[in-house]
């Protein structure tokens, strides 16, 4: 399944599952403490969406090596954690997340969920994702 189809499916599933929650965005410490599912970063996106019950923010999670550049504006919360890479107990990488209003993220490398995942009001053109206010 293509990444765009997986992202659309993820957005629909997560949106349906968060309609009745009433939490607010986590503090950086709370979200970081929950850990990073490094084999599927869309799981971290789902976790963060539970905090954004009014769907006010775009959310992105990425492995450090997957970011070519970014300009995320209106950041409500963000953090990172250093975790073992997927199925690798020796190698570590930094994993980042942000909840924000709008901006641009340019991806590099493999486009799988081990490297990045996002949800929100966006338009994707190849490796460039433009996020718009929700």
N, C-alpha and C positions, 0 to 999 in steps of 0.2 A: 504494500500500500504506500502511496506517495506521502511524503511528509505533510503536504498541504491537506490531504484528506485526513491524516491522523490528527492534525491540529484542529481541524474543523470538528471532528468527532469528539476530541477531548473537550473542546469548548462547550459542545452541546451537553455532554455528560456532566461536566462540572457545573454548568449553569443550572441544570435541573436539580442537582444535588445540594445547592446552596440557597435555594429560594427561602427557606424558613429560618436560617441562622441569623443571629443578631450580634455577633462579635464585631470587634474593631480590629484594625491591622495590628499585628504583633509588634512588640518592641524587637529590636535587632537581636537582643539576647534570647528572647523567647523563641524566635524562629530559628536561630542558629542552634539552640539546644536540641531542637527536634531532629537534627542530623540531615544528611544528604543521601538520598537513594541514588547513588552514583551510576547504577545500571539503567536508570530510567528517570531523568530529571523532570519528566512530566508529573511524577508523583509529588515532587516538591511544589510544583505549580498548583496542583490540586489542594495541597495543604495550605498554601498561602491564600488561595481563593476562599477558603472557609473563613478567613479573617476579613475579607472584603465583601461583606454580605450585600452591599448595595451596588456592587459592580462599578465602583468609582474609578478603579485603577487598572492600568495595563500591568501585567506581571511577566517578568522574564527571569529565567534561571539559566546560567551558563557556566561551563568549564572555562577556566582562564585562557587556555590555548585556543578556544573557539571564537574569541572576540578579536576582530580586526580593528574595529573602532566603535564608539558609541557616543551618543549625546542624549541622555535621558533627562527630561526636565519635569519639574514638579514632583520630585521624589518624596514620597511619604514615608518610606522605610526601605532600608537596604542593609545588607551584611554579606559576609563570606565565611566559609569554613574550609579548613584544610582536611581533606578526607582521603581514605584509600580509594584508588581508582577501581572501577568495576572489575570484579573477579581478580584483583591483584592486591595481595596483602603487603607488598613491599613498596610499590610506587604510590606517592601521594600527589594530589593536585589541589589547587584552590578552586572552589566552587562559589559563585556569586549569585545573589538574587536581588531584585529591586521591584518595588511597587511604585508606579509613577504615572503622571498624567499624559505625557506625550514625549516623542523623541524618535531617534533613529538608532538602530543597531545593525552593524555590518558584521556578518558571520564569516569565519574562515574555516576550512577543513571539512571533515565529515559532518553531515547534517543530522545525524541520528540523535535520539533522546539521551544518549550518553554525553552529548556535548552541549545541547541547548534545548529549551522548551519555553513556550510563551503562550499567553492568552490575552485577549483584549480586542480593541478596535484597531485593526492594523491592515496594512496593504504590503504585500511582499512582492519584490521583484528580484528573483534570484537569491543572492546572499544578503540583500539589503531589505530590512523590515522597517517601515515607517509606522509609528504608532500615533494615533489621534486621540483627542479627549473622548472619554466615554460618557 
